[in-house]
Amino acid sequence: MGSEGRGWNGAAAGAGDGARGGEEKPTTTAAVAAGAPADVPTSAASVDITLPLPEMTPHIMQVPLLLLPPVFRFACARAGLCKGSVKGWSSLDSSCFSIETVSGGITNLLLKVSVKEDTGNEFSVTVRLYGPNTDLVIDRKRELQAIPYLSAAGFGARLLGIFENGVVQSFINARTLSPADMREPRIAAEIAKELHRFHQVDIPGSKEPQLWNDIFKFLKKASALKFEDNEKRKRYETISFREIQDEVKELKDLSDLLHAPVVFAHNDLLSGNLMLNDSEGKLYFIDFEYGSYSYRGYDIANHFNEYAGFDCDYNMYPDKDAQYHFFRNYMQPDRPSEVQAQDLEALYVETNTFRLASHIYWALWALIQAKVSPIDFDYLGYFFLRYGEYKKQRESCFSLAQSSLSELRNG
Ligand SMILES: Nc1ncnc2c1ncn2[C@@H]1O[C@H](COP(=O)(O)OP(=O)(O)OP(=O)(O)O)[C@@H](O)[C@H]1O
């Protein structure tokens, strides 16, 4: 198939040779120039995410075909097929493929593409299509730079190929956790241990924490929006960006005094980004779109805020005992009971200061989404919910940090 047709813009860059059964290494495309790892095949093709699935299907199937050699080799290795030859798979026709939606997501469209050989063997990959305008809140270059290192450390799905507006990844055989699972002490301990490991991954490049840069960038964008819809405009005009700016500055100054350790943080550890294979006891962190160097306490606080679940019930935020249970397993995965009291207290203060930053971050994110996202969701309402929660928690979180700092000063 060529580059013509609705929903299909552009052609493979080199990887097209793979679709004809060749072994040539794909050439560099914009994705590589934007920071993709050099050994991952790329294609300049893009798929129109706005098409209904039946119309999109033929275009989607082209993506794994264009990126065929590595996807194929990976799939063969997993399924024990074809003994390393690419000829077998390239001769399959489209009737051997099936496609289903895994998730509409808030941000992306995730599809499972499966291929069945004559032998009956089947294997699957995922094709993730980036949602329109998501580059306004997601730094794709940062994400693509981090994935190979996270993948090498055993995190997430394997990156098999990159095309203009999405990626092909391995399919993970595991169930997605629910918010209730995530709060369960045994699973919470596993998440804490895995987060300890995640925070030790070294991603080359700048180690500067990005949290406040990102928040200030969001603030700038969020304060300059124009809504055509009357109702939305009225709600938007009630927001005081001067007030938010003052809050952000004050919170940043306070958190700077804590000298919190900086790590490569996931930054979006909600239940939907945690998968568990119960029989193997393997926990997966997925979706590194928001990953960056940041404060460890921020990553933990952001995860705790997600205990609120789909009902956004922030009363589900863990109490001190549940937080300590998590901290113990995070700080000393092998000997959780041996963590020192002062280390627990320090992480408690750190986490519950950054708890506020997480509310501000997602509140501002939601404002931008309210303008640019095609998804029918009350993002403005979500802004008010998160900013309201910030205000509700502000006093107790500020005084916790301030009294801890004054205790430190007074020895
Ligand atoms: N590689 C994978 N293999 C199997 N299932 C996956 C894989 N990646 C994601 N999923 C499933 O798809 C769901 C959505 O994935 P993901 O969170 O990456 O998408 P998203 O569009 O970023 O969603 P959101 O914006 O809501 O976070 C996950 O909760 C998980 O159930």
PDBQT file of the ligand as one rigid body, heavy atoms in Angstrom, charges set to zero:
ROOT
HETATM    1  N1  LIG A 501       1.945  -2.288  26.043  1.00  0.00    +0.000 N 
HETATM    2  C1  LIG A 501       0.729  -2.530  26.523  1.00  0.00    +0.000 A 
HETATM    3  N2  LIG A 501       0.246  -3.784  26.528  1.00  0.00    +0.000 NA
HETATM    4  C2  LIG A 501      -0.999  -4.057  26.985  1.00  0.00    +0.000 A 
HETATM    5  N3  LIG A 501      -1.846  -3.121  27.468  1.00  0.00    +0.000 NA
HETATM    6  C3  LIG A 501      -1.418  -1.848  27.519  1.00  0.00    +0.000 A 
HETATM    7  C4  LIG A 501      -0.110  -1.485  27.052  1.00  0.00    +0.000 A 
HETATM    8  N4  LIG A 501       0.030  -0.141  27.223  1.00  0.00    +0.000 NA
HETATM    9  C5  LIG A 501      -1.124   0.302  27.762  1.00  0.00    +0.000 A 
HETATM   10  N5  LIG A 501      -2.009  -0.713  27.958  1.00  0.00    +0.000 N 
HETATM   11  C6  LIG A 501      -3.381  -0.611  28.494  1.00  0.00    +0.000 C 
HETATM   12  O1  LIG A 501      -3.977   0.564  27.945  1.00  0.00    +0.000 OA
HETATM   13  C7  LIG A 501      -4.359   1.468  28.989  1.00  0.00    +0.000 C 
HETATM   14  C8  LIG A 501      -4.074   2.897  28.561  1.00  0.00    +0.000 C 
HETATM   15  O2  LIG A 501      -2.693   3.031  28.320  1.00  0.00    +0.000 OA
HETATM   16  P1  LIG A 501      -1.925   4.376  28.553  1.00  0.00    +0.000 P 
HETATM   17  O3  LIG A 501      -2.148   4.860  29.950  1.00  0.00    +0.000 OA
HETATM   18  O4  LIG A 501      -0.531   4.160  28.153  1.00  0.00    +0.000 OA
HETATM   19  O5  LIG A 501      -2.691   5.309  27.520  1.00  0.00    +0.000 OA
HETATM   20  P2  LIG A 501      -2.987   6.828  27.582  1.00  0.00    +0.000 P 
HETATM   21  O6  LIG A 501      -3.646   7.189  26.333  1.00  0.00    +0.000 OA
HETATM   22  O7  LIG A 501      -1.728   7.549  27.940  1.00  0.00    +0.000 OA
HETATM   23  O8  LIG A 501      -4.040   6.949  28.731  1.00  0.00    +0.000 OA
HETATM   24  P3  LIG A 501      -4.211   8.113  29.745  1.00  0.00    +0.000 P 
HETATM   25  O9  LIG A 501      -3.996   9.362  29.011  1.00  0.00    +0.000 OA
HETATM   26  O10 LIG A 501      -5.604   7.888  30.236  1.00  0.00    +0.000 OA
HETATM   27  O11 LIG A 501      -3.130   7.848  30.797  1.00  0.00    +0.000 OA
HETATM   28  C9  LIG A 501      -3.562   1.050  30.208  1.00  0.00    +0.000 C 
HETATM   29  O12 LIG A 501      -4.270   1.364  31.387  1.00  0.00    +0.000 OA
HETATM   30  C10 LIG A 501      -3.433  -0.455  30.004  1.00  0.00    +0.000 C 
HETATM   31  O13 LIG A 501      -4.627  -1.067  30.438  1.00  0.00    +0.000 OA
ENDROOT
TORSDOF 0
